C-alpha cells in the first residue's frame, strides 16, 4: 500500500510569480511571508455564519443548526465564548532588510490582540457558538477540524478510482461543500453510481509556452498508473478526500447539475450548509461581515455599494439597517442576477440592484456612504488608482459622502499605498475610526520597488485606523483590508 505521505495526501505548495514573491518578501520579511504562503494552502477550521436577524435570533439559529447537524450524524455541542485577558502578539513586517524603508507595527497596542484571542477561543472551543464581541452577536461560528490523514486504500499495481475537480470546486469542498457536477473535470473509466472514489485537484501548471493552465480537457479519462497517466505527477499531494459517487461517469458529463460525489471522508471536516436554513443564515468570511459593520449604517440612510455582486456585503448592510433605508447596489457585471436572488432569499425589498452604466444617473444627493471593492486580483498600483479615484473624485466633489474601501488582498500596493495616495492627494480626506476593530494594524513606512522607486504606505499613528486581516494570524481568515474615510471641507 502507498503511504499517505508519499502521494495520496494533501500537501500543496504555492508558486508565486518571482516579481510578486520578491515584492512580498521585501514587504513582510521572508519568515512572515513564508507563514502567509503556508496559511494560504490550508482551509479555515471553522465556518462563519451571518444570521438574518430580520427573521430569527442567533440563539434560535444555533438551536436549529445543532438539531440539523445532529440529525445528519454530526454531533455538535452548543458552547459559550469565554473572553480572555491574555495578551497575544501579532507583528507585521517583523523582519527587516535594506529594501524595506520602514515596515513594522508595534505589538500589543491594539484591540486586535484580545479580539483575535477571543474569536480563536470561540471557534476552537465552542462547536457552535455565538460571537460575544460587542455588536457581533449576529455572527455564529461552527467548529471544524483538520487536516486529517486519509487512507485511500490504493495498491501500486491496482490504482483506485478517482475524480479530478477544478480548483474552485476544491476550495468549496475544503470549506464543507460536496462535489457538484460543474466542478468535475476528469474521472476514471468504468465509474458507476455507488463507487468509492478518491478526489484530487487540478491546479494550474506552468506550461512550456510560459502560460498557466490545468493541462487537460473536461471528460478526460484517468488511468491511475504512472506509466500511462499523463496527469499522474500533477496530482501529487493534492488529494482532498474520499467519497461515494452519486452518479456514473457518463452522467457526470451529461447532466448540468447535481451532486457528483458525496464526500464522506475529508481532509478538512466542516459541515455543509447547502440549502440549510435558506434565507435565515448566510455563510460568509468574517472580514466581509466586519466591513458591513464598520460602515455603521443607520436606519433611514441611503447607501451606494459600487461593487455589490453577488451581495455578500450589500445584504448585511440592509439587515443592519433593519431594512429601514435604501441600499443602491450596482456592479459592472451581470452578477447582479445572483445579488437579486440573495435579496429575494433574505427578504430585503428596499435593496435596489443594477449596473453602474445605467443606474448611476439616479438621484444620489442622499447617499452618505460609498462602499467600493475592486476586483480580487493582483493589479499594478497605477491601474487600481485610476479605477478607484476616478470614481471617488466624482462623488466626493458633488455629494460629500463618507466612503469605505475594502480590498480582498494582502497586497500593500493595493491597500496601504492606496490609502497613502488618497490622503496625500485629497487633503479633505481623513481616516476614520472603525468599530468593531477586529483586524490587525496596517503597514507603516514603505517598500523599495524593483524600479528603485519607494512605495509609500501609512505614517505612524495611521496604522490604528485601518484593519488588516492576515491569513497567518490567529483569526484564521482570508487576506483582507478595510479603510474608512471621513470627508472634510473642500476648502481645507
C-alpha positions in Angstrom: 0.0 0.0 0.0 1.2 3.5 -0.7 2.0 5.6 2.4 -0.3 8.6 2.6 2.6 10.9 2.8 4.1 9.8 -0.5 1.4 10.7 -3.0 -2.1 10.4 -1.7 -2.1 13.3 0.8 -2.8 17.0 1.0 0.4 19.0 0.9 0.0 21.8 -1.6 2.7 24.4 -2.2 2.4 27.9 -3.7 4.4 29.0 -6.7 4.5 32.8 -6.9 5.4 35.0 -9.8 9.0 35.8 -9.0 8.5 39.5 -9.1 5.4 39.3 -6.8 7.3 37.0 -4.4 10.3 39.3 -4.2 7.9 42.3 -3.5 6.1 40.4 -0.7 9.4 39.3 0.9 10.5 42.9 1.0 7.2 44.0 2.4 6.6 41.3 5.0 10.1 39.8 5.6 11.0 36.3 4.4 9.8 34.4 7.6 6.4 36.2 7.8 5.8 35.7 4.1 6.6 32.0 4.4 3.9 31.8 7.1 1.4 33.6 4.9 2.1 31.3 2.0 1.6 28.2 4.2 -1.6 29.6 5.6 -3.0 30.2 2.1 -2.8 26.5 1.3 -5.0 25.5 4.3 -8.7 25.8 4.8 -10.1 27.6 7.9 -11.0 25.2 10.7 -14.3 27.0 11.4 -17.3 28.2 9.4 -18.5 31.7 10.0 -22.3 32.3 9.6 -24.1 35.6 9.5 -27.7 35.4 10.8 -30.5 37.2 9.1 -31.8 38.9 12.3 -34.8 40.2 10.4 -36.2 36.6 10.6 -34.6 34.9 13.6 -32.3 35.5 16.6 -28.8 34.0 16.8 -29.9 31.8 19.7 -32.7 30.3 17.7 -30.4 29.7 14.7 -27.8 27.9 17.0 -30.5 25.6 18.3 -31.8 24.8 14.8 -28.2 24.2 13.5 -27.4 21.9 16.4 -30.5 19.8 15.7 -29.9 19.7 11.9 -26.2 18.7 12.3 -27.0 16.1 14.9 -29.7 14.6 12.7 -27.1 14.4 10.0 -24.9 12.4 12.3 -22.6 15.3 13.2 -22.8 15.8 16.9 -22.2 19.4 17.8 -22.4 20.9 21.3 -23.6 24.5 21.9 -20.8 26.3 23.6 -20.1 29.6 25.2 -17.5 32.0 24.2 -15.3 33.0 27.1 -13.4 36.2 26.9 -9.8 36.1 27.8 -7.5 38.8 29.1 -4.3 37.1 27.8 -2.3 39.2 25.5 -1.4 37.9 22.1 1.4 39.2 19.9 0.9 40.0 16.2 3.7 41.6 14.3 3.5 42.6 10.6 6.8 43.0 8.7 8.8 41.9 11.7 11.8 41.0 9.6 13.7 43.9 8.0 16.2 44.3 5.2 17.8 47.0 3.2 14.9 47.1 0.7 12.3 48.0 3.4 12.1 51.7 4.2 10.1 51.1 7.5 7.8 48.2 7.7 6.9 47.5 11.3 3.9 47.5 13.7 4.3 47.7 17.4 2.8 44.6 19.1 0.2 44.6 21.8 -1.1 48.1 21.0 -4.5 47.3 19.6 -7.9 45.8 20.4 -6.8 43.2 17.8 -5.0 41.1 20.4 -8.0 40.5 22.6 -10.3 40.2 19.7 -8.1 37.6 18.0 -7.8 35.5 21.0 -11.5 35.8 21.8 -12.5 34.8 18.3 -9.9 32.0 18.3 -11.3 30.7 21.6 -14.8 30.8 20.2 -14.0 28.9 17.0 -11.8 26.3 18.7 -13.7 25.6 21.9 -17.3 26.1 21.2 -18.5 23.7 18.5 -21.4 26.0 17.7 -21.1 29.4 19.4 -22.4 32.9 19.1 -19.8 35.7 18.9 -20.0 37.8 22.0 -17.8 40.6 20.9 -19.7 43.9 21.0 -22.1 44.3 18.1 -21.3 40.9 16.6 -23.9 38.8 18.3 -25.5 38.0 14.9 -22.3 36.0 13.9 -22.2 32.3 14.7 -19.2 30.0 14.5 -19.3 26.3 13.7 -16.1 24.4 14.6 -14.4 22.1 12.1 -11.2 20.1 12.2 -8.2 19.2 10.0 -6.1 18.4 8.3 -6.8 14.7 8.6 -4.9 11.8 7.1 -7.0 9.6 4.8 -6.3 6.0 3.8 -7.2 5.8 0.2 -6.5 2.1 0.1 -4.6 2.0 -3.1 -2.0 -0.5 -4.2 0.8 0.4 -6.6 -0.3 -2.1 -9.3 -4.1 -1.5 -8.8 -5.0 2.2 -8.8 -8.1 3.3 -7.1 -11.0 5.0 -8.9 -10.6 8.8 -8.9 -12.3 12.1 -9.8 -10.4 15.3 -10.5 -12.1 18.6 -9.7 -11.4 22.2 -10.5 -9.5 24.4 -8.1 -12.6 26.5 -7.4 -14.6 23.3 -6.6 -11.8 22.1 -4.3 -11.8 25.3 -2.4 -15.5 24.9 -1.7 -15.0 21.3 -0.8 -12.4 22.3 1.8 -15.0 24.5 3.3 -17.6 21.7 3.6 -19.3 21.6 0.2 -20.0 18.4 -1.7 -18.5 17.8 -5.2 -21.1 19.1 -7.7 -21.2 18.2 -11.4 -19.9 21.6 -12.8 -16.7 21.1 -10.8 -15.8 17.7 -12.2 -13.0 17.8 -14.8 -11.9 14.2 -15.2 -12.8 10.7 -13.9 -11.5 7.2 -14.0 -13.1 4.8 -16.5 -15.9 2.4 -15.6 -17.1 4.5 -12.6 -20.7 3.7 -11.6 -23.1 5.1 -9.0 -22.1 4.0 -5.5 -18.4 3.5 -6.2 -15.8 4.7 -3.8 -13.5 7.3 -5.4 -10.6 9.5 -4.3 -11.0 13.2 -5.1 -8.0 15.2 -6.3 -7.5 18.8 -7.6 -6.3 20.1 -10.9 -4.2 23.1 -10.2 -2.9 25.4 -12.8 0.6 24.4 -14.0 3.3 26.4 -15.8 3.4 25.3 -19.4 6.3 25.2 -21.9 5.0 28.4 -23.5 5.2 30.2 -20.2 1.4 30.3 -19.7 -0.6 28.7 -17.0 -3.3 26.0 -17.4 -4.6 22.8 -16.0 -3.3 20.8 -19.0 -6.4 18.7 -19.5 -9.7 18.8 -21.2 -13.0 18.1 -19.4 -14.1 14.5 -19.6 -10.5 13.2 -19.6 -10.2 9.5 -18.6 -7.8 8.9 -15.7 -5.6 5.8 -16.0 -4.1 5.9 -12.5 -0.8 4.3 -13.3 2.3 6.3 -13.6 3.3 4.7 -16.9 0.0 5.6 -18.7 -1.5 8.5 -16.8 -0.3 11.9 -18.3 -1.6 13.7 -15.2 -0.1 11.4 -12.7 2.5 13.7 -11.1 0.4 16.8 -11.2 -1.9 15.4 -8.5 0.9 14.5 -6.0 -0.1 16.0 -2.7 -3.4 17.3 -4.0 -5.9 14.8 -2.6 -8.7 16.4 -0.6 -10.9 13.4 0.3 -12.7 10.2 -0.5 -16.4 9.7 -1.2 -19.2 7.8 -2.9 -20.3 8.6 -6.4 -23.9 9.7 -6.7 -24.0 9.0 -10.5 -21.9 7.2 -13.1 -19.1 8.7 -15.1 -21.3 9.1 -18.1 -23.9 11.0 -16.1 -21.3 13.4 -14.6 -20.5 14.8 -18.1 -24.1 14.7 -19.4 -26.2 16.4 -16.7 -25.8 20.1 -15.9 -26.1 19.9 -12.1 -26.4 17.7 -9.1 -24.0 16.1 -6.6 -21.4 14.0 -8.3 -19.6 12.8 -5.2 -20.8 12.6 -1.7 -17.6 13.3 0.2 -17.7 11.4 3.4 -14.0 11.3 4.3 -12.4 14.7 4.2 -9.0 16.3 4.8 -10.8 19.2 6.4 -14.0 18.3 8.1 -16.6 21.1 8.1 -20.4 20.7 7.8 -22.1 21.6 4.5 -24.6 24.4 4.7 -26.1 24.0 1.2 -29.8 24.5 1.4 -29.6 24.7 5.2 -31.9 27.3 6.8 -32.0 29.2 3.5 -32.8 32.8 3.9 -32.1 32.7 7.6 -28.3 32.2 7.5 -25.5 33.3 5.2 -22.1 31.6 5.1 -19.6 34.4 4.9 -15.9 35.2 5.7 -15.5 37.2 8.9 -13.7 40.2 7.3 -16.7 40.7 4.9 -19.0 40.8 7.9 -16.8 43.3 9.7 -16.8 45.5 6.5 -20.6 46.0 6.7 -20.4 46.6 10.4 -17.6 49.1 10.2 -19.7 51.1 7.8 -22.1 51.7 10.7 -25.2 52.1 8.5 -28.2 53.8 10.2 -31.9 53.5 9.6 -33.2 56.0 7.0 -29.8 56.4 5.2 -29.2 55.8 1.6 -26.1 53.8 0.8 -24.4 53.1 -2.5 -22.4 49.9 -3.0 -20.4 50.3 -6.2 -19.1 46.7 -6.4 -22.0 44.8 -5.0 -22.4 41.5 -6.8 -23.1 38.9 -5.6 -24.4 40.7 -2.5 -22.3 39.3 0.3 -21.7 42.8 1.8 -24.7 44.6 0.4 -27.3 42.4 2.1 -25.8 42.6 5.6 -25.8 46.4 5.3 -29.6 46.3 4.6 -30.0 43.9 7.6 -28.1 46.2 9.9 -30.4 49.0 8.8 -33.3 46.7 9.6 -34.4 47.3 6.0 -35.4 50.8 7.1 -33.5 52.8 4.5 -32.2 52.2 1.0 -29.2 50.4 -0.4 -28.4 51.1 -4.0 -26.4 48.1 -5.2 -24.6 48.5 -8.6 -21.9 46.4 -10.3 -20.2 46.3 -13.7 -21.2 42.7 -14.4 -24.3 40.6 -14.8 -23.6 39.1 -11.4 -26.4 41.3 -10.3 -28.6 38.3 -11.0 -27.0 36.4 -8.1 -27.4 39.6 -6.0 -31.2 39.7 -6.7 -31.5 36.1 -5.7 -29.9 37.0 -2.3 -32.3 39.9 -2.0 -35.3 37.7 -2.5 -34.0 34.9 -0.3 -33.3 37.3 2.6 -36.5 39.3 2.1 -35.0 42.7 1.6 -37.4 44.7 -0.6 -35.6 48.0 -0.3 -32.4 46.7 -1.9 -32.1 48.1 -5.5 -29.9 46.2 -7.9 -28.4 47.5 -11.1 -25.4 48.2 -13.2 -23.0 51.2 -13.0 -23.5 52.2 -16.6 -27.3 52.6 -16.3 -28.2 53.3 -12.7 -25.7 56.0 -11.6 -27.9 58.6 -13.2 -30.5 58.3 -10.4 -30.5 60.9 -7.7 -27.5 60.4 -5.4 -27.8 63.5 -3.3 -28.9 61.5 -0.2 -26.1 58.9 -0.5 -23.8 59.3 2.5 -21.6 56.2 2.2 -19.8 54.7 -0.6 -18.6 51.1 -0.4 -16.0 50.3 -3.0 -14.4 46.9 -3.7 -12.1 46.5 -6.7 -11.6 43.1 -8.3 -10.0 40.4 -6.2 -6.8 40.1 -8.2 -3.2 41.4 -8.4 -3.1 44.6 -10.5 -0.5 47.3 -11.0 -0.9 50.1 -8.5 -1.5 52.6 -11.3 -4.5 50.7 -12.6 -6.0 50.4 -9.2 -5.5 54.1 -8.5 -7.2 55.1 -11.8 -10.2 52.9 -11.2 -10.6 53.8 -7.6 -10.0 57.5 -7.5 -11.6 58.5 -10.8 -14.9 57.4 -9.4 -14.1 58.6 -5.9 -13.4 62.2 -7.0 -16.7 62.5 -8.8 -18.7 61.5 -5.7 -16.7 63.4 -3.2 -16.7 66.7 -5.1 -20.5 66.6 -5.5 -22.2 64.8 -2.6 -19.8 64.7 0.4 -20.4 61.1 1.4 -18.2 59.2 3.8 -16.6 56.2 2.0 -15.2 52.9 2.9 -12.6 51.0 1.0 -12.4 47.2 1.3 -9.8 45.1 -0.5 -9.7 41.3 -0.6 -6.0 41.1 -0.9 -2.8 41.0 1.2 -1.0 43.3 -1.3 0.2 46.5 0.4 0.3 48.2 -3.0 -3.5 47.8 -3.3 -4.1 48.5 0.4 -1.8 50.9 2.3 -0.5 52.5 -0.8 -4.0 53.4 -2.0 -4.7 55.0 1.4 -1.5 56.9 1.3 -2.3 58.2 -2.2 -5.8 59.3 -1.2 -4.7 61.1 2.0 -1.8 62.9 0.2 -3.8 63.8 -2.9 -7.1 64.8 -1.4 -6.4 66.8 1.7 -10.1 66.9 2.7 -9.9 63.1 3.4 -9.1 61.7 6.8 -9.0 58.2 8.1 -12.0 57.4 10.4 -12.2 55.1 13.4 -13.8 51.7 12.8 -16.0 49.7 15.1 -15.6 46.9 15.8 -11.9 46.7 15.4 -11.2 43.0 14.8 -8.4 43.1 12.2 -4.8 43.9 12.9 -3.0 47.2 12.2 -1.8 48.4 8.8 1.7 48.5 7.5 3.8 51.6 8.3 6.6 53.0 6.1 7.1 51.8 2.6 9.0 49.5 0.3 11.5 49.9 -2.5 10.1 48.6 -5.8 12.1 46.9 -8.5 12.5 50.1 -10.4 14.1 51.8 -7.4 11.0 53.9 -6.5 9.7 53.9 -2.9 6.1 52.9 -2.4 4.7 54.9 0.5 2.4 53.2 3.0 0.9 54.5 6.2 2.5 57.0 8.6 2.9 56.3 12.3 -0.4 56.7 14.0 -2.5 55.9 10.9 -2.0 52.1 11.3 -4.5 52.1 14.1 -7.3 53.5 11.9 -7.3 50.6 9.3 -8.0 46.9 9.6 -5.7 44.4 8.0 -6.6 40.7 8.1 -3.6 38.4 7.7 -4.1 34.8 6.7 -1.4 33.6 9.1 -2.9 35.4 12.1 -4.8 33.6 14.9 -8.0 34.8 13.4 -7.6 32.2 10.6 -9.3 34.4 7.9 -8.7 35.3 4.3 -6.5 38.2 3.5 -8.4 41.4 3.7 -8.1 45.2 4.2 -10.6 47.9 5.4 -10.1 51.7 5.4 -12.8 54.2 6.2 -12.6 57.8 5.2 -14.3 61.0 6.5 -14.8 63.9 4.1 -14.0 67.4 5.4 -14.2 70.8 3.9 -13.1 71.0 0.2 -11.5 74.4 1.0 -9.1 72.9 3.6 
